[in-house]
Amino acid sequence: MLVADFDYDLPKELIAQQPLARRDASRMLVLERSTGRAHDAMFSDIGQWLRAGDLLVLNNTRVIPARVFGKLPTGGTVELLLLREVEPGTWEALSRPSRKARPGTVLQLGPHRATIVERKPEGMRTVRFDPPDVSTLQQSLGEVALPPYIREKCGDYSRYQTVFAQVDGAIAAPTAGLHFTPELLRTLGHAGVETAFVTLHAGLGTFRPVKAEKVEEHTMHPEEFELSEATAGQVNGALAEGRRVVCVGTTTVRVLEGQADEVRSEKLEARIQNPESPESGRGWRVRAGKGQTNLYIYPGYEWKVVGALLTNFHLPKSTLLMLVSALAGREAVLASYRHAIEEKYRFYSFGDAMLIV
């Protein structure tokens, strides 16, 4: 399967540069998997497409001010994008310009010193900080790293944070969740829609470009996640009762699908013994846990947990577009994108939403 099969042309003027005044004022394209039909809607009306008993699963990661700038002894500057802490005081980071961040180089960042320990592929470095706690450094000197396609300065960086963000650690926002307001979540709750939270710190795995020619040759960079016992119980309860699990964002999808186990019920055992039996008895459950995931989902993937997906519009030839295509079909997704372009939807992080049901 070729990466080029997931390409499309997007006019630059459709790349949203600023968030709308109201979070839930965005548009929403609804794609029905069963028919391939696309419907134009408003995000504030999402309740019309959800139903009582649905479990809405959101990512409660919080974007950190991960971009910092260090001074070289010669007076030059090196930008570091802190991706994740691999051990206390030691971070995996992207550097720019990478040629100035050689192993042994020492950078001064306010009261902190950062030593480049190891050179890694694609501009990445291992960096050791002294003192090791960089939280104060990030809060005093760090900047939120907006995606490179957003060229305007954001007037309010809280808009690149969901209203339910709680756990520090993301480099990029889980943008599908940006559309929700506390009031809308309460309204959905009153209508019988249950909510649950997972954590996945969106980082290099989420936004790293695909450089391979074939889809199968790309490797996802690992990202930190946590699926609590409470959320696993909610998800497993919904699955057991035949209720729909609605994921908000591709990050949430990767947590739940990556933690899925097959349930070997009596019906399943009967199916194994008698393949002609119409009762497959197949089911899935999710495991609570925390760690790293590099789950890579593209067309041909066997879905286990996800019943519907709320997402944004994604970059051409990206792993996110491949994931969405795995759920709804590449042709249907690209047809929906063409429709969105014709109707002048706003694309990417600050853009409009897409609901796949």
Secondary structure per residue as TSV (DSSP state, phi and psi in degrees):
chain	resnum	aa	ss	phi	psi
A	1	M	-	360.0	129.4
A	2	L	B	-91.5	140.4
A	3	V	G	-61.8	-33.3
A	4	A	G	-61.1	-20.9
A	5	D	G	-68.4	-10.8
A	6	F	G	-111.8	27.4
A	7	D	-	-95.9	153.2
A	8	Y	-	-158.5	160.5
A	9	D	-	-98.3	127.8
A	10	L	-	-123.9	122.2
A	11	P	-	-60.3	135.0
A	12	K	G	-59.6	-29.5
A	13	E	G	-69.5	-11.0
A	14	L	G	-90.9	-2.0
A	15	I	B	-81.0	112.2
A	16	A	-	-64.2	127.9
A	17	Q	-	-100.6	-19.6
A	18	Q	S	-139.7	150.2
A	19	P	-	-71.5	156.1
A	20	L	-	-69.8	162.6
A	21	A	S	-60.2	-37.9
A	22	R	S	-114.0	134.6
A	23	R	G	-58.4	-43.9
A	24	D	G	-90.6	13.1
A	25	A	G	-88.4	0.8
A	26	S	S	-70.6	163.2
A	27	R	E	-85.1	165.5
A	28	M	E	-144.4	123.8
A	29	L	E	-94.1	122.0
A	30	V	E	-102.6	122.8
A	31	L	E	-110.8	120.6
A	32	E	-	-89.0	117.2
A	33	R	T	-66.0	-34.5
A	34	S	T	-67.9	-30.7
A	35	T	T	-116.2	-19.3
A	36	G	-	79.3	3.5
A	37	R	-	-76.9	143.6
A	38	A	E	-113.6	139.1
A	39	H	E	-124.0	134.8
A	40	D	E	-85.0	129.4
A	41	A	E	-146.5	177.1
A	42	M	E	-108.6	145.0
A	43	F	G	-62.4	-34.8
A	44	S	G	-60.9	-17.1
A	45	D	G	-98.5	18.3
A	46	I	G	-58.6	-27.9
A	47	G	G	-59.5	-23.3
A	48	Q	G	-70.9	-19.6
A	49	W	T	-104.7	-6.5
A	50	L	-	-103.5	167.3
A	51	R	-	-140.3	157.5
A	52	A	T	-56.1	133.6
A	53	G	T	100.4	-18.1
A	54	D	-	-61.2	144.1
A	55	L	E	-106.8	111.9
A	56	L	E	-92.7	116.5
A	57	V	E	-108.3	122.7
A	58	L	E	-118.5	154.8
A	59	N	E	-97.5	116.6
A	60	N	-	-94.8	20.9
A	61	T	E	-62.9	153.4
A	62	R	E	-120.5	131.5
A	63	V	E	-71.9	132.1
A	64	I	-	-101.5	154.8
A	65	P	-	-74.9	82.0
A	66	A	-	-88.5	-9.9
A	67	R	E	-94.3	121.2
A	68	V	E	-130.1	158.8
A	69	F	E	-124.6	127.4
A	70	G	E	-112.6	146.8
A	71	K	E	-94.3	133.6
A	72	L	-	-81.3	157.2
A	73	P	T	-57.2	-28.3
A	74	T	T	-80.9	-7.3
A	75	G	S	103.5	-9.8
A	76	G	-	-73.8	173.2
A	77	T	E	-123.8	140.2
A	78	V	E	-123.4	129.6
A	79	E	E	-90.4	132.7
A	80	L	E	-118.6	131.2
A	81	L	E	-107.8	107.1
A	82	L	E	-77.8	115.1
A	83	L	E	-88.4	-52.2
A	84	R	E	-163.1	150.3
A	85	E	E	-85.8	115.5
A	86	V	E	-86.0	-25.8
A	87	E	E	-160.6	163.9
A	88	P	T	-51.2	119.5
A	89	G	T	84.7	-6.4
A	90	T	E	-117.8	125.5
A	91	W	E	-121.9	150.0
A	92	E	E	-91.6	130.1
A	93	A	E	-144.4	156.2
A	94	L	E	-94.2	143.5
A	95	S	E	-124.3	147.8
A	96	R	E	-150.5	126.7
A	97	P	S	-74.0	138.8
A	98	S	G	-67.2	-27.1
A	99	R	G	-66.4	-22.6
A	100	K	G	-88.2	-5.6
A	101	A	-	-109.2	64.4
A	102	R	-	-82.4	153.4
A	103	P	T	-54.0	133.5
A	104	G	T	97.4	-16.0
A	105	T	-	-66.9	136.2
A	106	V	E	-112.5	128.2
A	107	L	E	-111.3	146.4
A	108	Q	E	-107.7	124.1
A	109	L	E	-126.9	89.3
A	110	G	T	59.0	-128.6
A	111	P	T	-79.8	-2.9
A	112	H	E	-97.7	148.0
A	113	R	E	-114.4	136.5
A	114	A	E	-122.5	124.5
A	115	T	E	-108.1	127.3
A	116	I	E	-74.2	116.0
A	117	V	E	-93.7	-41.7
A	118	E	E	-146.5	140.6
A	119	R	E	-93.3	132.2
A	120	K	-	-124.5	168.1
A	121	P	S	-63.9	160.2
A	122	E	T	57.6	41.3
A	123	G	T	79.9	2.3
A	124	M	E	-83.4	150.7
A	125	R	E	-139.1	154.9
A	126	T	E	-99.8	126.4
A	127	V	E	-125.5	132.3
A	128	R	E	-109.3	129.5
A	129	F	E	-104.8	145.1
A	130	D	E	-137.3	115.9
A	131	P	S	-67.4	159.3
A	132	P	S	-72.6	-23.5
A	133	D	-	-80.9	109.8
A	134	V	-	-97.7	2.8
A	135	S	H	-61.2	-40.8
A	136	T	H	-67.7	-35.8
A	137	L	H	-62.3	-46.5
A	138	Q	H	-62.9	-41.4
A	139	Q	H	-70.1	-32.3
A	140	S	H	-90.5	-37.1
A	141	L	H	-121.8	-10.9
A	142	G	-	-77.8	157.9
A	143	E	B	-127.0	148.1
A	144	V	-	-71.0	132.8
A	145	A	-	-94.3	95.5
A	146	L	-	-71.5	152.2
A	147	P	-	-58.0	150.9
A	148	P	T	-64.6	-20.8
A	149	Y	T	-78.3	-9.0
A	150	I	-	-93.5	105.0
A	151	R	-	-98.5	-10.6
A	152	E	S	-93.2	147.6
A	153	K	-	-72.1	132.9
A	154	C	-	-76.3	129.4
A	155	G	S	-74.0	-25.9
A	156	D	-	-143.3	100.3
A	157	Y	G	-68.9	-12.9
A	158	S	G	-67.0	-18.8
A	159	R	G	-77.2	-10.9
A	160	Y	G	-98.9	31.5
A	161	Q	S	-142.5	135.3
A	162	T	-	-71.7	159.0
A	163	V	T	-73.0	-12.6
A	164	F	T	-110.8	15.0
A	165	A	-	-64.3	131.9
A	166	Q	-	-135.6	-35.3
A	167	V	E	-107.5	112.6
A	168	D	E	-62.8	141.1
A	169	G	E	154.5	-14.8
A	170	A	E	-82.9	147.5
A	171	I	S	-92.1	-36.1
A	172	A	S	-121.4	148.2
A	173	A	-	-74.1	146.8
A	174	P	-	-77.1	89.0
A	175	T	G	-67.1	-24.0
A	176	A	G	-61.9	-28.4
A	177	G	G	-80.3	-10.2
A	178	L	G	-66.3	-19.9
A	179	H	G	-78.2	-18.1
A	180	F	-	-79.9	143.6
A	181	T	-	-114.3	158.8
A	182	P	H	-56.9	-38.0
A	183	E	H	-65.1	-41.5
A	184	L	H	-66.5	-39.9
A	185	L	H	-63.5	-39.3
A	186	R	H	-64.8	-41.0
A	187	T	H	-61.3	-43.4
A	188	L	H	-64.2	-39.7
A	189	G	H	-62.1	-42.1
A	190	H	H	-64.1	-26.4
A	191	A	T	-85.1	1.2
A	192	G	T	97.6	9.3
A	193	V	-	-87.2	121.7
A	194	E	E	-86.1	148.2
A	195	T	E	-121.0	149.3
A	196	A	E	-146.0	161.8
A	197	F	E	-129.9	139.2
A	198	V	E	-121.6	172.4
A	199	T	E	-127.2	126.0
A	200	L	E	-138.2	121.2
A	201	H	-	-81.8	97.6
A	202	A	-	-60.6	128.2
A	203	G	-	-145.1	-137.7
A	204	L	H	-63.3	-34.1
A	205	G	H	-61.2	-34.2
A	206	T	H	-76.0	-43.0
A	207	F	H	-109.2	2.0
A	208	R	-	-66.0	128.4
A	209	P	-	-64.7	150.4
A	210	V	-	-89.1	116.7
A	211	K	-	-102.3	-12.8
A	212	A	-	-73.6	156.3
A	213	E	S	-81.7	-33.7
A	214	K	B	-103.4	138.0
A	215	V	G	-54.4	-43.6
A	216	E	G	-67.5	-15.5
A	217	E	G	-88.5	-9.6
A	218	H	-	-77.9	146.4
A	219	T	-	-121.5	129.5
A	220	M	-	-76.8	138.2
A	221	H	-	-76.6	135.2
A	222	P	-	-66.8	145.7
A	223	E	E	-131.5	147.7
A	224	E	E	-76.2	138.7
A	225	F	E	-142.0	163.9
A	226	E	E	-148.6	131.7
A	227	L	E	-121.3	110.0
A	228	S	-	-74.8	162.7
A	229	E	H	-60.9	-39.5
A	230	A	H	-63.3	-46.3
A	231	T	H	-68.0	-40.1
A	232	A	H	-58.2	-40.1
A	233	G	H	-63.9	-40.2
A	234	Q	H	-64.7	-44.8
A	235	V	H	-64.7	-45.5
A	236	N	H	-66.0	-34.2
A	237	G	H	-64.1	-42.8
A	238	A	H	-64.0	-43.5
A	239	L	H	-63.9	-42.6
A	240	A	H	-65.0	-31.7
A	241	E	T	-94.0	3.0
A	242	G	T	73.6	20.0
A	243	R	-	-87.7	153.9
A	244	R	-	-80.5	133.5
A	245	V	E	-96.7	114.9
A	246	V	E	-106.4	111.4
A	247	C	E	-87.5	134.9
A	248	V	E	-100.3	98.5
A	249	G	S	98.0	151.9
A	250	T	H	-68.7	-26.4
A	251	T	H	-64.8	-41.2
A	252	T	H	-64.2	-39.5
A	253	V	H	-56.5	-46.3
A	254	R	H	-68.5	-31.3
A	255	V	H	-66.3	-53.0
A	256	L	H	-67.8	-44.9
A	257	E	H	-66.9	-34.8
A	258	G	H	-71.0	-21.0
A	259	Q	T	-104.7	15.8
A	260	A	E	-86.4	137.6
A	261	D	E	-123.6	146.3
A	262	E	E	-75.9	137.6
A	263	V	E	-94.3	119.8
A	264	R	E	-94.7	85.1
A	265	S	-	-82.8	173.9
A	266	E	H	-60.1	-38.1
A	267	K	H	-64.1	-37.7
A	268	L	H	-66.6	-42.5
A	269	E	H	-60.8	-39.8
A	270	A	H	-63.7	-37.1
A	271	R	H	-65.2	-40.5
A	272	I	H	-62.9	-41.8
A	273	Q	H	-72.6	-32.4
A	274	N	-	-133.8	88.4
A	275	P	T	-59.6	-18.5
A	276	E	T	-83.1	-7.4
A	277	S	-	-64.1	134.1
A	278	P	S	-72.5	-15.4
A	279	E	-	-93.5	106.1
A	280	S	-	-78.7	-32.5
A	281	G	-	61.6	24.5
A	282	R	E	-85.4	139.8
A	283	G	E	-154.8	171.2
A	284	W	E	-138.0	156.0
A	285	R	E	-139.8	165.3
A	286	V	E	-114.6	150.2
A	287	R	-	-99.5	136.3
A	288	A	-	-68.0	151.9
A	289	G	E	166.8	173.1
A	290	K	E	-146.3	156.3
A	291	G	E	155.7	-138.9
A	292	Q	E	-123.1	145.6
A	293	T	E	-128.6	139.0
A	294	N	-	-125.5	29.9
A	295	L	-	-57.6	129.6
A	296	Y	-	-120.8	114.8
A	297	I	-	-111.8	125.1
A	298	Y	-	-145.6	169.6
A	299	P	T	-51.7	135.9
A	300	G	T	106.6	-11.5
A	301	Y	-	-66.7	140.7
A	302	E	-	-92.4	111.2
A	303	W	-	-75.1	143.8
A	304	K	S	-121.4	-39.7
A	305	V	S	-120.7	-43.3
A	306	V	-	-69.3	128.0
A	307	G	S	-104.8	-25.5
A	308	A	E	-157.6	159.7
A	309	L	E	-140.8	128.0
A	310	L	E	-101.6	128.2
A	311	T	E	-148.5	177.6
A	312	N	E	-102.9	-177.6
A	313	F	-	-86.1	137.2
A	314	H	-	-111.7	160.9
A	315	L	-	-63.8	150.0
A	316	P	T	-58.6	144.9
A	317	K	T	59.2	27.2
A	318	S	-	-98.4	157.8
A	319	T	H	-63.6	-28.1
A	320	L	H	-69.1	-40.9
A	321	L	H	-65.9	-35.2
A	322	M	H	-65.8	-41.1
A	323	L	H	-61.8	-47.0
A	324	V	H	-61.4	-39.6
A	325	S	H	-66.8	-30.7
A	326	A	H	-65.4	-30.6
A	327	L	H	-83.4	-43.2
A	328	A	H	-111.1	-6.8
A	329	G	-	95.9	132.0
A	330	R	H	-59.8	-46.6
A	331	E	H	-64.3	-41.6
A	332	A	H	-65.9	-39.6
A	333	V	H	-66.7	-47.6
A	334	L	H	-65.8	-34.3
A	335	A	H	-64.1	-39.4
A	336	S	H	-65.5	-38.3
A	337	Y	H	-65.6	-40.3
A	338	R	H	-61.7	-40.8
A	339	H	H	-62.7	-43.9
A	340	A	H	-62.0	-37.8
A	341	I	H	-67.5	-43.0
A	342	E	H	-61.9	-36.8
A	343	E	T	-89.3	4.8
A	344	K	T	59.6	45.7
A	345	Y	-	-65.5	157.8
A	346	R	-	-93.5	133.4
A	347	F	B	-106.8	156.6
A	348	Y	S	74.2	-152.6
A	349	S	T	-56.6	-47.0
A	350	F	T	-93.2	12.1
A	351	G	S	-90.9	-163.4
A	352	D	-	-81.6	175.7
A	353	A	E	-109.2	162.8
A	354	M	E	-135.3	128.7
A	355	L	E	-113.7	122.9
A	356	I	E	-107.5	117.3
A	357	V	-	-121.0	360.0
